[in-house]
């Protein structure tokens, strides 16, 4: 039991825990930025395809 307490004490003193949390926060922010970028690119591509479709239908008429 004393050994377990020593391990817990070492873990709380070490900086591995906060470092892991920092990496998790950075990863979450990177994922959010990626999702926002992909959404923006998708919306722009959709708008471009709509303009091309309207231009083609206008020339076909």
N, C-alpha and C positions, 0 to 999 in steps of 0.2 A: 504494500500500500504506500509505503514511503517512497518507493521508486516511481510510482505513478504520480505522486505529488511533485516530485523533482522534475519529471518530464513536463508536467503541466506548467510548472513555474518557468522552466527553460523556454517553452513555447510562447508564453506570454511576454517574456523578456526579448525574445528574438524579433527581428523585423520582417520575418517571412510573411506573417499574417497581413500586416498593413501593405506590404508590397503586392501581395496577391490581390488585395482589394483594389489597389490603385490600377493594376493591370486589368481587372474586371471592369472598372469604370471606364478606362481608356477603350477597351474592346466594345463596350456598349455605345460609347460616343462614335466610334468608327462605324459601327453597324448602322446607327441612326443616320450618319452622314451619307453612307452608301445607299441606304433606302431612299433618302430624300433625293439624291442625285439620280438614281434609277427612275424614280417617279417623274422627275423633271424632264429627263431625256425621253421617257415614254410619252409624256404629254406633248413635248415638242415634235416628236416623230408622228404622233397621231394627228396633230394640227397640220403638219406638212403633207401627210397622205390625204387628208381631207381637202386641202387646197389643190393638190394634183388631181384628185377625183373630180372636183368641181370644174377645174380647167378642162379636163378631158370631156366631161359631159357637156360643157358649154361649146366646145369645138365640134362635138358630134351632132349637135342639134342643128 
